Amino acid sequence: MPLLERHDDLALVGRMLVLTPVRNVLRFICIDRESNVYGFEVRTCMDLTFFNMRDWPLSGGWRLAVDRGRWDIRYPKSLEVLRQMIEEALPEMRRVTTIDEFVTYQTNSIKSLYRSSLRPDGLALIAIANGDLEKALSIVEPAIASREINWTPKYYKHLKQGDRIALLDLLHEQQRRTIEVLKLAKYFEPEPIGIEKG
Amino acid sequence: MASLLPVTTQEDVERLVEPILDRHKDLMLIGRHLVIKPVRHVLRFIRLGNTLFDDLFNVTSVIDLTFLRYCNWATNGGRSLYNNGWGPWNIFDPEEVERLRRTIEETLPELRRVNTIDDFVAYRSNEPPPHNTFSFDFKLMAYIAIAKGDLDEAIGVVEAAIAKGWVEHLPKYYELLKKHDRTALVTFLRKQQAGSIETLGLTDYWQQEPFPLELRE
């Protein structure tokens, strides 16, 4: 794709077009095949690398689609349109580089209500990452009470104890695993999380 | 899964439509699409064969608008021409082929009658369930309102869709719409239309016509 030549911050990892460097925020464009061999779907995705994930998180972005038809490799003219749409999406994605920017973006985005990354579990992890354990607890406890979180999050025990070191280890561990599973080591640049500073 | 019938090839489709093309000079075949000329704001065609499983030969008549953005042929709002009221066609059975040709030719007059955006709205508005999804397609509704110059109505359609959580990302024309920038909206629709016509390979059959948006100041 000529896109890789024009934008040197883009890397192709499998079917994912990743914005590099990858730090706490992971931004990529997913180009996925459909049941029709010629057809595919494209969407932008944004998430935080220290979330617990085992596969590419396809949320936090929007679908790149036109009004009629599916993307099809047999229609060269439409691929030009797609490249243009991707290039138009990049600046918006590039602006989201920190945890705070990610939160602001997701909160202000039109479909913010439906973002999985900002459900209580995600919000609590963000509060932990920012070192605000009080806030994290105030998010987790009601969510557990209302059974919106119907499991015991791994961080819950450490959070109750206010064990910052254990929490930091946990976030680093989750981040490390994300980078490993998604094969992003080449593009990953570790970045301090708020909790390390305070 | 083994298919019950041989997969239909482009040659099979060409053989099927040959006598129809002879009898109706306003038709042409583009791939598996029997298109009625001229193509203006309204695109009318009959899709021969399903996209995914080409061994099931489904036939659909479609009327759509060329100023939407296309990346491929689509059968949104299409009406199926069923074999005996249901199911796909076997185009290797001479009797069925004759019946299919007749069915296609009987459908042509109703497609030919739809020439303007208003005709299109009227055609799509009176569909029986479960095909009465026309007014739920907020993108289509917004485009029609813009093309007709009803900008406030278009804003209302988009804002209602945003409020309902149907919009993932703001449409490109939204800023222009908010500013009531008619000239820029015309340019936008024209550009989108030209791109779609080119994508679908219809350049030689397309006749440009003004948008009602341009005529109403």
HADDOCK unambig.tbl for C-alpha pairs under 7 A between the chains (distance, minus, plus):
assign (segid A and resid 36 and name CA) (segid B and resid 52 and name CA) 6.08 0.50 0.50
assign (segid A and resid 62 and name CA) (segid B and resid 168 and name CA) 5.57 0.50 0.50
assign (segid A and resid 62 and name CA) (segid B and resid 169 and name CA) 6.16 0.50 0.50
assign (segid A and resid 66 and name CA) (segid B and resid 69 and name CA) 5.53 0.50 0.50
assign (segid A and resid 66 and name CA) (segid B and resid 70 and name CA) 6.20 0.50 0.50
assign (segid A and resid 66 and name CA) (segid B and resid 71 and name CA) 6.73 0.50 0.50
assign (segid A and resid 67 and name CA) (segid B and resid 68 and name CA) 6.01 0.50 0.50
assign (segid A and resid 67 and name CA) (segid B and resid 69 and name CA) 5.20 0.50 0.50
assign (segid A and resid 67 and name CA) (segid B and resid 70 and name CA) 6.11 0.50 0.50
assign (segid A and resid 68 and name CA) (segid B and resid 69 and name CA) 6.17 0.50 0.50
assign (segid A and resid 68 and name CA) (segid B and resid 70 and name CA) 4.65 0.50 0.50
assign (segid A and resid 68 and name CA) (segid B and resid 71 and name CA) 6.47 0.50 0.50
assign (segid A and resid 68 and name CA) (segid B and resid 72 and name CA) 6.85 0.50 0.50
assign (segid A and resid 68 and name CA) (segid B and resid 74 and name CA) 5.70 0.50 0.50
assign (segid A and resid 69 and name CA) (segid B and resid 70 and name CA) 5.97 0.50 0.50
assign (segid A and resid 69 and name CA) (segid B and resid 71 and name CA) 5.50 0.50 0.50
assign (segid A and resid 69 and name CA) (segid B and resid 72 and name CA) 4.61 0.50 0.50
assign (segid A and resid 69 and name CA) (segid B and resid 73 and name CA) 5.64 0.50 0.50
assign (segid A and resid 69 and name CA) (segid B and resid 74 and name CA) 4.64 0.50 0.50
assign (segid A and resid 70 and name CA) (segid B and resid 71 and name CA) 6.19 0.50 0.50
assign (segid A and resid 70 and name CA) (segid B and resid 72 and name CA) 6.00 0.50 0.50
assign (segid A and resid 71 and name CA) (segid B and resid 71 and name CA) 5.83 0.50 0.50
assign (segid A and resid 71 and name CA) (segid B and resid 72 and name CA) 6.76 0.50 0.50
assign (segid A and resid 72 and name CA) (segid B and resid 72 and name CA) 6.72 0.50 0.50
assign (segid A and resid 75 and name CA) (segid B and resid 72 and name CA) 6.88 0.50 0.50
assign (segid A and resid 75 and name CA) (segid B and resid 199 and name CA) 6.53 0.50 0.50
assign (segid A and resid 77 and name CA) (segid B and resid 199 and name CA) 5.24 0.50 0.50
assign (segid A and resid 78 and name CA) (segid B and resid 71 and name CA) 4.82 0.50 0.50
assign (segid A and resid 78 and name CA) (segid B and resid 199 and name CA) 5.97 0.50 0.50
assign (segid A and resid 110 and name CA) (segid B and resid 162 and name CA) 6.91 0.50 0.50
assign (segid A and resid 110 and name CA) (segid B and resid 167 and name CA) 6.78 0.50 0.50
assign (segid A and resid 110 and name CA) (segid B and resid 168 and name CA) 6.18 0.50 0.50
assign (segid A and resid 110 and name CA) (segid B and resid 169 and name CA) 6.70 0.50 0.50
assign (segid A and resid 111 and name CA) (segid B and resid 165 and name CA) 5.75 0.50 0.50
assign (segid A and resid 111 and name CA) (segid B and resid 167 and name CA) 6.79 0.50 0.50
assign (segid A and resid 111 and name CA) (segid B and resid 168 and name CA) 5.62 0.50 0.50
